[in-house]
Every structure is written in C-alpha cells, then in structure tokens.
Amino acid sequence: MKRITIAQATEFTSPNPLTLICTNKPDGSTNLAPVSFVSYLAFEPPMIGFAMGKTAYTGDCIRQTGQAVITVPGKDTAEHVIPCGASTGRNIDKVKTLNIHLEKLPDCAIKIPAGSKLAFVVKLNQTVEVGDHYLYICDIEDIYGNENTEALFAWNGYAKVAPAQEK
C-alpha cells in the first residue's frame, strides 16, 4: 500500500452516495447543492447528517431556516447535478438557470427536483464544526420514496454521476 489523499480515497470507494440538499432561499425560491458526505445517524429517533464546506450558501440557508430536504436524485436529473455544484445559489437561481423541474411534497414548503428517488424532510438539530466543514445533524421528519426511479451515485471521486449499475 502507498499513502494517498482523501480525494484519492473517494475514488477508491466509488460509487459514493449522492444527494441534493434542497433549501429555501430568503426569497422563497429553491436552492440545490450536491453533497456526498451524507450518513444515516440513528433509527430512533430517525436522524441523518451531512457535511458541507463552511462557506457553502446551502449551509447558510439551513442554519437560518432550520429546514431542508435531502434528496437522492433520480437518473433523469443527471445532467443537472454537476452544474449545481459548479456555482453558488448565493449569486444565481440554479433551478431557473439549469431549467430544473421541481415538485412539491405534502406539508413541506421546500420543493425538490422532479423524479427524485428519495426525499428526507429534515429539521436541523445541531451544527458541529469539523475541520473545513460543518456537520449538520438533522432529525428526519418525513421520508418519501419512489421505487420506479433509479438513484444517481458519484463516480471517480465525484467526476461524474450515474446509476450504480454503470461501470
């Protein structure tokens, strides 16, 4: 074995789970950010966590509102995921710019990309500083799933997104 970087380690473990963190911006529009640093944390009560860089606009949004929807995007959104991560929602409306179709979940003010595989409606429980990231520990309030949609995963250290069957 030889020493490698953490970025190289992500390539060794591909495919990696992929999510889009959906939050509401102050104007009520939806912001989307791709994140692979996501993990189930507990069954009782149901909890999930994700980590984002400290300067991430999505982090600002969830800290301000205390709410988000963590989605597992479906294969029909593959062309939008990488461009969502290439810009910040602080400066542009990614949904309009990328022509992403959204859908509404019952009893949730945050819209999500149409055709998502999973959607976790979450409430922020705690924010923890971890190196150059914040870890967002969230209580899961609701979970929605679509068994007819194929989930996307991050491949080759997040260089591309595709269903897990590809390779």
PAVEXBA-627462 format. One record per residue (C-alpha): residue number from 1; x negated, y negated, z negated. Coordinates in nm, 3 decimals. Each point is the difference from the previous one (the first is absolute). Last residue first. Layout:
N
<node><num>NUM</num><xx>X</xx><yy>Y</yy><zz>Z</zz></node>
...
***
This chain:
167
<node><num>167</num><xx>1.917</xx><yy>-0.059</yy><zz>1.489</zz></node>
<node><num>166</num><xx>0.365</xx><yy>-0.099</yy><zz>-0.022</zz></node>
<node><num>165</num><xx>0.241</xx><yy>0.186</yy><zz>-0.228</zz></node>
<node><num>164</num><xx>-0.046</xx><yy>-0.263</yy><zz>-0.272</zz></node>
<node><num>163</num><xx>0.189</xx><yy>-0.264</yy><zz>0.200</zz></node>
<node><num>162</num><xx>-0.212</xx><yy>-0.288</yy><zz>0.131</zz></node>
<node><num>161</num><xx>-0.180</xx><yy>-0.313</yy><zz>-0.117</zz></node>
<node><num>160</num><xx>-0.344</xx><yy>-0.108</yy><zz>0.112</zz></node>
<node><num>159</num><xx>-0.329</xx><yy>-0.134</yy><zz>-0.137</zz></node>
<node><num>158</num><xx>0.118</xx><yy>0.049</yy><zz>-0.359</zz></node>
<node><num>157</num><xx>-0.310</xx><yy>0.198</yy><zz>-0.100</zz></node>
<node><num>156</num><xx>0.035</xx><yy>0.238</yy><zz>0.290</zz></node>
<node><num>155</num><xx>0.376</xx><yy>0.049</yy><zz>-0.028</zz></node>
<node><num>154</num><xx>0.275</xx><yy>-0.179</yy><zz>-0.196</zz></node>
<node><num>153</num><xx>0.328</xx><yy>0.193</yy><zz>-0.018</zz></node>
<node><num>152</num><xx>0.342</xx><yy>-0.057</yy><zz>0.156</zz></node>
<node><num>151</num><xx>0.313</xx><yy>0.188</yy><zz>-0.104</zz></node>
<node><num>150</num><xx>0.228</xx><yy>0.183</yy><zz>0.246</zz></node>
<node><num>149</num><xx>0.366</xx><yy>-0.099</yy><zz>-0.028</zz></node>
<node><num>148</num><xx>0.298</xx><yy>0.237</yy><zz>-0.013</zz></node>
<node><num>147</num><xx>-0.033</xx><yy>0.066</yy><zz>-0.375</zz></node>
<node><num>146</num><xx>0.069</xx><yy>-0.366</yy><zz>-0.078</zz></node>
<node><num>145</num><xx>-0.054</xx><yy>-0.079</yy><zz>-0.367</zz></node>
<node><num>144</num><xx>0.120</xx><yy>-0.259</yy><zz>-0.250</zz></node>
<node><num>143</num><xx>-0.135</xx><yy>-0.043</yy><zz>-0.353</zz></node>
<node><num>142</num><xx>0.136</xx><yy>-0.233</yy><zz>-0.268</zz></node>
<node><num>141</num><xx>-0.123</xx><yy>-0.190</yy><zz>-0.309</zz></node>
<node><num>140</num><xx>-0.360</xx><yy>0.123</yy><zz>0.003</zz></node>
<node><num>139</num><xx>-0.193</xx><yy>-0.176</yy><zz>-0.277</zz></node>
<node><num>138</num><xx>-0.318</xx><yy>-0.157</yy><zz>0.132</zz></node>
<node><num>137</num><xx>-0.367</xx><yy>-0.019</yy><zz>-0.091</zz></node>
<node><num>136</num><xx>-0.175</xx><yy>-0.249</yy><zz>0.229</zz></node>
<node><num>135</num><xx>-0.375</xx><yy>0.052</yy><zz>-0.004</zz></node>
<node><num>134</num><xx>-0.184</xx><yy>-0.321</yy><zz>0.086</zz></node>
<node><num>133</num><xx>-0.309</xx><yy>0.019</yy><zz>0.216</zz></node>
<node><num>132</num><xx>-0.364</xx><yy>-0.118</yy><zz>0.006</zz></node>
<node><num>131</num><xx>-0.082</xx><yy>0.205</yy><zz>-0.308</zz></node>
<node><num>130</num><xx>0.322</xx><yy>0.130</yy><zz>-0.159</zz></node>
<node><num>129</num><xx>0.212</xx><yy>-0.275</yy><zz>-0.157</zz></node>
<node><num>128</num><xx>0.326</xx><yy>0.146</yy><zz>-0.132</zz></node>
<node><num>127</num><xx>0.351</xx><yy>-0.121</yy><zz>0.083</zz></node>
<node><num>126</num><xx>0.288</xx><yy>0.150</yy><zz>-0.197</zz></node>
<node><num>125</num><xx>0.365</xx><yy>0.100</yy><zz>0.038</zz></node>
<node><num>124</num><xx>0.085</xx><yy>-0.136</yy><zz>0.345</zz></node>
<node><num>123</num><xx>0.343</xx><yy>0.120</yy><zz>0.108</zz></node>
<node><num>122</num><xx>0.024</xx><yy>0.245</yy><zz>0.285</zz></node>
<node><num>121</num><xx>0.229</xx><yy>0.110</yy><zz>0.282</zz></node>
<node><num>120</num><xx>-0.182</xx><yy>0.299</yy><zz>0.148</zz></node>
<node><num>119</num><xx>0.074</xx><yy>0.050</yy><zz>0.370</zz></node>
<node><num>118</num><xx>-0.088</xx><yy>0.313</yy><zz>0.193</zz></node>
<node><num>117</num><xx>-0.020</xx><yy>0.101</yy><zz>0.368</zz></node>
<node><num>116</num><xx>0.055</xx><yy>-0.352</yy><zz>0.141</zz></node>
<node><num>115</num><xx>0.200</xx><yy>-0.030</yy><zz>0.322</zz></node>
<node><num>114</num><xx>0.083</xx><yy>-0.368</yy><zz>-0.032</zz></node>
<node><num>113</num><xx>-0.269</xx><yy>-0.200</yy><zz>-0.180</zz></node>
<node><num>112</num><xx>0.122</xx><yy>-0.110</yy><zz>-0.345</zz></node>
<node><num>111</num><xx>0.222</xx><yy>-0.280</yy><zz>-0.133</zz></node>
<node><num>110</num><xx>-0.036</xx><yy>-0.129</yy><zz>-0.356</zz></node>
<node><num>109</num><xx>0.321</xx><yy>-0.112</yy><zz>-0.175</zz></node>
<node><num>108</num><xx>0.089</xx><yy>0.353</yy><zz>-0.112</zz></node>
<node><num>107</num><xx>0.345</xx><yy>0.130</yy><zz>-0.100</zz></node>
<node><num>106</num><xx>0.022</xx><yy>0.242</yy><zz>0.293</zz></node>
<node><num>105</num><xx>-0.305</xx><yy>-0.014</yy><zz>0.228</zz></node>
<node><num>104</num><xx>-0.012</xx><yy>-0.247</yy><zz>0.289</zz></node>
<node><num>103</num><xx>-0.167</xx><yy>0.065</yy><zz>0.332</zz></node>
<node><num>102</num><xx>-0.279</xx><yy>-0.175</yy><zz>0.186</zz></node>
<node><num>101</num><xx>-0.114</xx><yy>-0.003</yy><zz>0.362</zz></node>
<node><num>100</num><xx>-0.357</xx><yy>-0.117</yy><zz>0.045</zz></node>
<node><num>99</num><xx>-0.052</xx><yy>-0.252</yy><zz>0.282</zz></node>
<node><num>98</num><xx>-0.373</xx><yy>-0.040</yy><zz>-0.078</zz></node>
<node><num>97</num><xx>0.018</xx><yy>-0.380</yy><zz>-0.041</zz></node>
<node><num>96</num><xx>0.348</xx><yy>0.011</yy><zz>-0.154</zz></node>
<node><num>95</num><xx>-0.080</xx><yy>0.264</yy><zz>-0.265</zz></node>
<node><num>94</num><xx>-0.352</xx><yy>-0.135</yy><zz>-0.052</zz></node>
<node><num>93</num><xx>0.127</xx><yy>-0.348</yy><zz>-0.096</zz></node>
<node><num>92</num><xx>-0.329</xx><yy>-0.186</yy><zz>-0.006</zz></node>
<node><num>91</num><xx>-0.233</xx><yy>-0.184</yy><zz>-0.238</zz></node>
<node><num>90</num><xx>0.052</xx><yy>0.162</yy><zz>-0.342</zz></node>
<node><num>89</num><xx>0.108</xx><yy>0.319</yy><zz>0.176</zz></node>
<node><num>88</num><xx>-0.366</xx><yy>0.070</yy><zz>0.053</zz></node>
<node><num>87</num><xx>-0.147</xx><yy>0.148</yy><zz>0.314</zz></node>
<node><num>86</num><xx>-0.173</xx><yy>0.320</yy><zz>0.115</zz></node>
<node><num>85</num><xx>0.195</xx><yy>0.226</yy><zz>-0.235</zz></node>
<node><num>84</num><xx>0.329</xx><yy>-0.051</yy><zz>0.179</zz></node>
<node><num>83</num><xx>-0.186</xx><yy>0.047</yy><zz>0.332</zz></node>
<node><num>82</num><xx>-0.103</xx><yy>0.349</yy><zz>-0.122</zz></node>
<node><num>81</num><xx>0.356</xx><yy>0.100</yy><zz>-0.091</zz></node>
<node><num>80</num><xx>0.191</xx><yy>-0.135</yy><zz>0.301</zz></node>
<node><num>79</num><xx>-0.082</xx><yy>0.258</yy><zz>0.271</zz></node>
<node><num>78</num><xx>0.081</xx><yy>0.287</yy><zz>-0.236</zz></node>
<node><num>77</num><xx>0.352</xx><yy>-0.124</yy><zz>-0.080</zz></node>
<node><num>76</num><xx>0.179</xx><yy>0.279</yy><zz>0.191</zz></node>
<node><num>75</num><xx>-0.208</xx><yy>0.257</yy><zz>-0.191</zz></node>
<node><num>74</num><xx>0.179</xx><yy>-0.078</yy><zz>-0.325</zz></node>
<node><num>73</num><xx>-0.142</xx><yy>-0.224</yy><zz>-0.268</zz></node>
<node><num>72</num><xx>-0.026</xx><yy>0.118</yy><zz>-0.359</zz></node>
<node><num>71</num><xx>0.160</xx><yy>-0.289</yy><zz>-0.183</zz></node>
<node><num>70</num><xx>-0.076</xx><yy>-0.169</yy><zz>-0.331</zz></node>
<node><num>69</num><xx>0.277</xx><yy>-0.248</yy><zz>-0.074</zz></node>
<node><num>68</num><xx>-0.093</xx><yy>-0.292</yy><zz>-0.219</zz></node>
<node><num>67</num><xx>0.115</xx><yy>-0.195</yy><zz>-0.307</zz></node>
<node><num>66</num><xx>-0.160</xx><yy>-0.195</yy><zz>-0.285</zz></node>
<node><num>65</num><xx>0.077</xx><yy>-0.322</yy><zz>0.188</zz></node>
<node><num>64</num><xx>-0.317</xx><yy>-0.205</yy><zz>-0.058</zz></node>
<node><num>63</num><xx>-0.243</xx><yy>0.291</yy><zz>-0.060</zz></node>
<node><num>62</num><xx>0.152</xx><yy>0.184</yy><zz>0.297</zz></node>
<node><num>61</num><xx>-0.046</xx><yy>-0.301</yy><zz>0.229</zz></node>
<node><num>60</num><xx>-0.357</xx><yy>-0.081</yy><zz>-0.111</zz></node>
<node><num>59</num><xx>-0.096</xx><yy>0.363</yy><zz>0.055</zz></node>
<node><num>58</num><xx>0.152</xx><yy>-0.015</yy><zz>0.348</zz></node>
<node><num>57</num><xx>-0.221</xx><yy>-0.303</yy><zz>0.067</zz></node>
<node><num>56</num><xx>-0.310</xx><yy>0.208</yy><zz>-0.065</zz></node>
<node><num>55</num><xx>-0.285</xx><yy>-0.194</yy><zz>-0.170</zz></node>
<node><num>54</num><xx>-0.056</xx><yy>0.258</yy><zz>-0.274</zz></node>
<node><num>53</num><xx>-0.029</xx><yy>0.288</yy><zz>0.246</zz></node>
<node><num>52</num><xx>0.280</xx><yy>0.251</yy><zz>-0.032</zz></node>
<node><num>51</num><xx>0.063</xx><yy>0.307</yy><zz>-0.217</zz></node>
<node><num>50</num><xx>0.316</xx><yy>0.207</yy><zz>-0.018</zz></node>
<node><num>49</num><xx>0.193</xx><yy>0.172</yy><zz>-0.276</zz></node>
<node><num>48</num><xx>0.306</xx><yy>0.220</yy><zz>-0.037</zz></node>
<node><num>47</num><xx>0.224</xx><yy>0.076</yy><zz>-0.296</zz></node>
<node><num>46</num><xx>0.296</xx><yy>0.226</yy><zz>-0.075</zz></node>
<node><num>45</num><xx>0.069</xx><yy>-0.005</yy><zz>-0.375</zz></node>
<node><num>44</num><xx>-0.055</xx><yy>0.283</yy><zz>-0.029</zz></node>
<node><num>43</num><xx>-0.168</xx><yy>0.121</yy><zz>0.320</zz></node>
<node><num>42</num><xx>-0.317</xx><yy>-0.203</yy><zz>-0.036</zz></node>
<node><num>41</num><xx>-0.277</xx><yy>-0.168</yy><zz>0.201</zz></node>
<node><num>40</num><xx>0.064</xx><yy>0.074</yy><zz>0.367</zz></node>
<node><num>39</num><xx>-0.286</xx><yy>-0.155</yy><zz>0.191</zz></node>
<node><num>38</num><xx>-0.073</xx><yy>-0.272</yy><zz>0.254</zz></node>
<node><num>37</num><xx>-0.332</xx><yy>-0.142</yy><zz>0.130</zz></node>
<node><num>36</num><xx>0.108</xx><yy>0.039</yy><zz>0.362</zz></node>
<node><num>35</num><xx>0.149</xx><yy>-0.347</yy><zz>0.044</zz></node>
<node><num>34</num><xx>0.153</xx><yy>-0.170</yy><zz>0.304</zz></node>
<node><num>33</num><xx>0.152</xx><yy>-0.343</yy><zz>-0.076</zz></node>
<node><num>32</num><xx>0.345</xx><yy>-0.125</yy><zz>0.095</zz></node>
<node><num>31</num><xx>0.168</xx><yy>-0.331</yy><zz>-0.091</zz></node>
<node><num>30</num><xx>0.376</xx><yy>-0.039</yy><zz>0.030</zz></node>
<node><num>29</num><xx>0.170</xx><yy>-0.339</yy><zz>0.022</zz></node>
<node><num>28</num><xx>0.168</xx><yy>-0.157</yy><zz>-0.303</zz></node>
<node><num>27</num><xx>-0.178</xx><yy>-0.338</yy><zz>0.027</zz></node>
<node><num>26</num><xx>-0.212</xx><yy>0.084</yy><zz>-0.308</zz></node>
<node><num>25</num><xx>-0.120</xx><yy>0.321</yy><zz>0.172</zz></node>
<node><num>24</num><xx>0.178</xx><yy>0.325</yy><zz>-0.076</zz></node>
<node><num>23</num><xx>-0.212</xx><yy>0.309</yy><zz>-0.033</zz></node>
<node><num>22</num><xx>-0.058</xx><yy>0.316</yy><zz>0.203</zz></node>
<node><num>21</num><xx>-0.307</xx><yy>0.215</yy><zz>-0.068</zz></node>
<node><num>20</num><xx>-0.060</xx><yy>0.214</yy><zz>0.308</zz></node>
<node><num>19</num><xx>-0.134</xx><yy>0.340</yy><zz>-0.086</zz></node>
<node><num>18</num><xx>-0.259</xx><yy>0.244</yy><zz>0.128</zz></node>
<node><num>17</num><xx>-0.114</xx><yy>0.328</yy><zz>-0.149</zz></node>
<node><num>16</num><xx>-0.351</xx><yy>0.095</yy><zz>0.111</zz></node>
<node><num>15</num><xx>-0.089</xx><yy>0.227</yy><zz>0.289</zz></node>
<node><num>14</num><xx>-0.282</xx><yy>-0.003</yy><zz>-0.053</zz></node>
<node><num>13</num><xx>-0.203</xx><yy>0.094</yy><zz>-0.309</zz></node>
<node><num>12</num><xx>-0.348</xx><yy>-0.022</yy><zz>0.157</zz></node>
<node><num>11</num><xx>0.089</xx><yy>-0.334</yy><zz>0.164</zz></node>
<node><num>10</num><xx>0.100</xx><yy>-0.144</yy><zz>-0.338</zz></node>
<node><num>9</num><xx>-0.335</xx><yy>0.120</yy><zz>-0.137</zz></node>
<node><num>8</num><xx>-0.178</xx><yy>-0.207</yy><zz>0.266</zz></node>
<node><num>7</num><xx>0.163</xx><yy>-0.315</yy><zz>-0.136</zz></node>
<node><num>6</num><xx>-0.102</xx><yy>0.107</yy><zz>-0.353</zz></node>
<node><num>5</num><xx>-0.358</xx><yy>0.010</yy><zz>0.119</zz></node>
<node><num>4</num><xx>-0.209</xx><yy>0.313</yy><zz>0.052</zz></node>
<node><num>3</num><xx>-0.283</xx><yy>0.177</yy><zz>-0.180</zz></node>
<node><num>2</num><xx>-0.111</xx><yy>0.326</yy><zz>0.160</zz></node>
<node><num>1</num><xx>0.102</xx><yy>0.359</yy><zz>-0.051</zz></node>
***
